[in-house]
Amino acid sequence: LAIEKRHYFQPDKFKNFFVSAYLGTALMTQFENNYSIGIIPGCKINYKAQITKKLILEPYLSLSLPITYELNRYSHIIPFPALTIGARFGLSKIKY
């Protein structure tokens, strides 16, 4: 679950390169008895490509600092920087 604030370099067009800042939460597991919850602040460089009229592709490069708290072990917080490369597919309906 996350909230994201986007800045488009061409405000009249919701496509091409843009930057964003986000704050998210997560429940993580290693499929054993090890569970963590996390707060993940970060920033991304994104590219939005319109594949069809309603389908979009957003590849991104993200730098974040996940702060995790392990639930099953001794209680401590572990901040560690993470560089992520990924892509999102989505459905879009933009009214101009």
C-alpha positions in Angstrom: 0.0 0.0 0.0 1.5 3.3 -1.0 0.8 6.9 -1.8 2.8 8.6 -4.6 3.2 12.3 -5.7 4.1 12.7 -9.3 5.7 15.6 -11.2 5.3 15.5 -15.0 7.8 17.6 -17.0 5.0 18.3 -19.5 2.0 19.0 -17.3 -0.4 19.0 -20.2 0.6 15.4 -21.1 0.5 12.4 -18.7 3.2 10.5 -20.6 7.0 10.3 -21.1 9.4 10.9 -18.3 8.3 12.0 -14.8 9.7 11.9 -11.3 7.8 10.8 -8.2 8.1 10.5 -4.4 6.3 7.9 -2.5 5.6 6.5 1.0 4.5 2.9 1.3 3.9 0.1 3.8 4.5 -3.6 3.4 4.2 -7.0 5.2 7.2 -9.1 4.2 7.9 -12.8 4.8 10.5 -15.4 3.8 7.9 -18.1 3.8 9.2 -19.4 7.1 8.4 -18.0 10.6 10.1 -14.7 9.8 7.8 -11.8 9.3 8.5 -8.1 9.0 6.5 -4.9 8.6 8.0 -2.0 6.8 7.6 1.7 6.0 9.2 2.5 2.6 9.9 6.1 1.7 11.6 6.7 -1.7 11.8 8.5 -5.0 11.6 7.2 -8.6 12.4 8.2 -12.2 9.6 6.8 -14.4 8.6 6.6 -18.0 5.0 6.3 -19.0 4.3 4.6 -22.4 0.8 4.3 -23.8 0.6 0.8 -25.3 -3.0 0.9 -26.3 -5.7 3.5 -25.6 -6.2 2.1 -22.1 -3.1 0.1 -21.4 0.0 1.8 -20.1 3.6 0.6 -19.2 5.6 2.4 -16.6 9.3 1.2 -16.3 11.1 2.9 -13.3 14.3 3.2 -11.4 13.7 3.7 -7.7 15.8 4.6 -4.7 14.3 3.9 -1.3 15.1 3.4 2.4 12.9 0.6 3.7 12.6 0.7 7.4 11.6 -2.8 8.7 10.6 -4.1 12.1 10.9 -7.9 12.5 7.9 -9.3 14.3 9.1 -12.8 15.2 12.6 -12.1 16.4 14.1 -9.6 18.9 12.6 -6.2 18.3 14.8 -3.9 16.2 14.5 -1.6 13.2 16.7 -2.2 10.2 17.0 0.7 7.7 18.8 -0.2 4.4 19.0 1.6 1.1 17.5 -0.2 -1.9 17.9 0.4 -5.6 15.0 -1.1 -7.6 14.4 -1.5 -11.3 10.9 -2.5 -12.3 7.9 -2.0 -14.5 4.2 -1.6 -13.9 1.3 -2.3 -16.3 -1.9 -0.5 -15.7 -5.2 0.6 -17.1 -5.7 4.3 -17.7 -8.7 6.4 -18.4 -7.7 10.1 -18.6 -10.2 12.8 -19.3 -8.7 15.9 -20.9 
